[in-house]
Amino acid sequence: MEASELRAKSVTELNEELMSLLKEQFNLRMQSSTGQLAQTHQFKRVRREIARIKTIIGEQSKSSETNTNKADS
């Protein structure tokens, strides 16, 4: 999923997507340890998507804090 698509989502939607990806990452690890994983490139894809979502969640929380601080001033 592209960053522009992720930025359009709310924080709760991003957290749901993050949990889904973490579960997928766990399943990939289990498949790898049992020797059933044929497509090892999936590790890289999932890891990068997790990082992308965490980055956008951080950006959104930081911007909401900034907006709150400006409103208080």
Backbone bond lengths (Angstrom), bond angles and torsions (degrees), N, CA, C in turn:
res aa  C-N    CA-C-N  psi(-1)  N-CA   C-N-CA  omega(-1)  CA-C   N-CA-C  phi
1 M - - - 1.438 - - 1.523 108.18 -
2 E 1.304 116.66 139.24 1.454 120.62 -177.20 1.521 111.12 -80.99
3 A 1.313 116.04 158.22 1.458 121.33 -177.69 1.523 111.37 -63.99
4 S 1.321 117.81 -35.49 1.466 119.89 179.92 1.522 111.27 -64.78
5 E 1.324 117.02 -36.17 1.462 120.63 176.82 1.522 110.33 -68.01
6 L 1.327 116.42 -38.56 1.457 120.53 -179.26 1.524 111.61 -69.86
7 R 1.324 117.50 -36.35 1.468 120.59 -179.47 1.527 111.59 -66.34
8 A 1.315 117.36 -23.61 1.461 120.91 179.11 1.527 111.92 -76.65
9 K 1.327 117.63 -14.60 1.463 121.50 -177.54 1.527 110.75 -88.34
10 S 1.338 114.88 158.25 1.463 120.36 176.76 1.528 109.52 -80.40
11 V 1.318 115.44 169.65 1.465 120.56 -178.60 1.526 110.43 -64.97
12 T 1.320 117.96 -37.56 1.469 119.93 179.83 1.521 110.82 -65.96
13 E 1.331 117.15 -39.53 1.468 120.39 177.00 1.525 110.54 -65.21
14 L 1.325 116.20 -38.98 1.464 120.19 178.70 1.526 110.84 -65.89
15 N 1.324 116.55 -39.21 1.468 119.48 178.27 1.522 111.08 -65.17
16 E 1.333 117.30 -38.00 1.462 120.75 176.82 1.526 110.51 -63.68
17 E 1.322 115.99 -43.61 1.466 121.19 178.30 1.530 110.32 -63.40
18 L 1.319 116.12 -39.97 1.461 121.22 178.82 1.526 110.94 -62.49
19 M 1.316 116.93 -45.24 1.469 120.25 178.97 1.526 110.73 -62.21
20 S 1.316 116.45 -39.37 1.462 121.00 178.18 1.528 110.91 -62.07
21 L 1.318 116.36 -43.41 1.461 120.52 -179.97 1.527 111.91 -68.86
22 L 1.321 117.18 -35.85 1.463 119.61 177.60 1.524 110.76 -65.77
23 K 1.324 116.73 -37.71 1.467 120.12 176.13 1.526 110.51 -65.69
24 E 1.340 115.53 -41.01 1.465 119.54 178.50 1.525 110.42 -63.56
25 Q 1.330 116.71 -40.90 1.458 120.89 178.58 1.531 110.62 -62.04
26 F 1.321 116.59 -41.92 1.462 120.76 177.50 1.526 110.60 -61.30
27 N 1.332 116.43 -45.62 1.466 120.43 179.43 1.528 111.64 -62.07
28 L 1.330 116.72 -38.74 1.465 120.11 177.64 1.529 110.71 -63.90
29 R 1.326 116.18 -40.28 1.468 119.45 178.23 1.520 111.19 -62.92
30 M 1.323 115.62 -41.82 1.469 119.35 180.00 1.529 110.76 -65.53
31 Q 1.331 116.76 -41.64 1.462 120.59 178.11 1.520 110.41 -63.49
32 S 1.327 116.32 -39.35 1.457 120.30 -179.94 1.527 111.11 -65.77
33 S 1.311 116.08 -41.80 1.466 118.85 -177.54 1.526 112.39 -69.58
34 T 1.337 116.75 -26.64 1.467 119.49 178.38 1.522 111.95 -92.78
35 G 1.335 116.89 -1.51 1.455 120.39 177.67 1.515 114.42 81.24
36 Q 1.324 117.78 17.35 1.461 121.15 -177.71 1.523 113.34 -97.79
37 L 1.321 118.34 -7.44 1.459 121.69 -175.58 1.520 110.14 -82.65
38 A 1.330 115.89 118.48 1.458 120.71 -179.58 1.530 111.66 -97.01
39 Q 1.327 116.80 -27.10 1.461 120.65 -175.40 1.530 109.42 -112.14
40 T 1.309 115.52 87.48 1.461 120.05 -175.09 1.527 112.79 -71.09
41 H 1.313 118.08 -17.38 1.461 120.59 179.20 1.527 112.05 -67.36
42 Q 1.317 117.19 -13.65 1.459 120.57 178.65 1.532 111.09 -65.31
43 F 1.332 117.93 -30.77 1.462 121.28 176.58 1.525 110.52 -55.85
44 K 1.312 115.39 -50.14 1.456 121.54 -177.10 1.522 110.96 -63.26
45 R 1.321 116.94 -43.40 1.462 121.50 -179.16 1.528 110.90 -61.64
46 V 1.320 116.28 -48.21 1.463 120.62 -177.53 1.524 110.52 -66.37
47 R 1.329 116.70 -42.85 1.459 120.46 -179.69 1.529 111.38 -60.30
48 R 1.316 116.21 -41.94 1.464 119.74 -179.52 1.523 111.90 -70.78
49 E 1.325 117.65 -36.67 1.459 120.13 177.21 1.524 110.72 -65.73
50 I 1.322 116.91 -38.78 1.464 120.49 177.02 1.530 109.70 -61.55
51 A 1.310 117.09 -45.95 1.467 121.39 179.31 1.522 110.84 -62.68
52 R 1.318 116.95 -40.79 1.460 121.43 179.79 1.532 110.59 -62.27
53 I 1.327 116.68 -44.48 1.466 120.50 -179.26 1.524 110.62 -67.08
54 K 1.326 117.50 -42.59 1.462 120.19 179.15 1.527 110.94 -62.53
55 T 1.321 116.92 -37.98 1.458 121.03 178.42 1.520 110.68 -63.43
56 I 1.312 117.37 -44.63 1.462 121.10 -177.96 1.525 110.75 -69.24
57 I 1.328 117.69 -37.24 1.466 120.36 175.80 1.531 109.26 -61.20
58 G 1.321 116.81 -42.53 1.462 120.97 177.77 1.516 112.28 -63.40
59 E 1.321 116.94 -41.58 1.463 121.08 177.92 1.518 110.83 -61.72
60 Q 1.333 116.21 -45.13 1.458 120.07 -177.54 1.525 111.45 -67.84
61 S 1.316 117.81 -39.34 1.465 119.49 179.26 1.527 110.42 -69.49
62 K 1.317 116.64 -36.61 1.461 120.47 178.58 1.529 110.70 -66.99
63 S 1.329 116.88 -40.39 1.462 119.62 179.79 1.525 111.00 -69.61
64 S 1.331 117.74 -33.83 1.465 119.23 177.70 1.527 110.47 -70.41
65 E 1.337 118.12 -35.04 1.462 121.20 175.52 1.518 110.34 -65.42
66 T 1.319 117.07 -40.69 1.451 121.50 179.63 1.520 110.21 -64.42
67 N 1.330 116.81 -42.97 1.459 120.49 178.94 1.522 110.95 -64.89
68 T 1.307 118.06 -37.49 1.460 122.08 178.61 1.522 110.17 -66.86
69 N 1.322 117.08 -42.09 1.460 121.00 179.47 1.520 111.21 -65.77
70 K 1.315 118.52 -37.03 1.461 121.78 178.29 1.521 110.65 -67.91
71 A 1.334 116.97 -37.09 1.457 120.79 179.79 1.524 110.89 -68.77
72 D 1.323 117.59 -32.64 1.462 121.52 179.90 1.521 111.74 -73.51
73 S 1.313 118.33 -26.86 1.468 122.02 -176.46 1.492 112.98 -76.72
